[in-house]
């Protein structure tokens, strides 16, 4: 099971990113463990300047934007 983290304090874009990741995973039959990281100190360990951030398999793959569904699928596979 692939570990995915959504970094963000709970803003609208952070929620939208989480929903997009869940939608793409479900549509493509991907088994994910999605963790929401809302603690500012934990978010800062990833050295991002803007949220939301997306971490896949302990690697920061996007920050400060919501990637397209196609890009999310590419990042998850």
GIHU-V51617 format. One line per field, one symbol per residue. ss: DSSP state (A for helix, B for strand, O for the rest). phi: phi as a letter, one per 40 degrees, with the letter a starting at -180 (. if undefined). psi: psi as a letter, one per 40 degrees, with the letter a starting at -180 (. if undefined). A space follows every 10 residues. Layout:
ss = ???
phi = ???
psi = ???
This chain:
ss = OBBBBBBOOO OAAAAAAAAA AAAAAAAOOO OBBBBBBOOA AAAAOOOOOO OOBBBBOOBB BBBOOOOOAA AAAAAAO
phi = .ccbbbcich cdcccccccc cccccccbgc cbbbbcbbcd ccccccfbcb bcbbbbfgbc baagabccdc cddcccb
psi = hhhhhhhiee iddddddddd dddddddefh hihhhhhehd dddeeefidi iiihhhffhh diieihiidd ddddde.
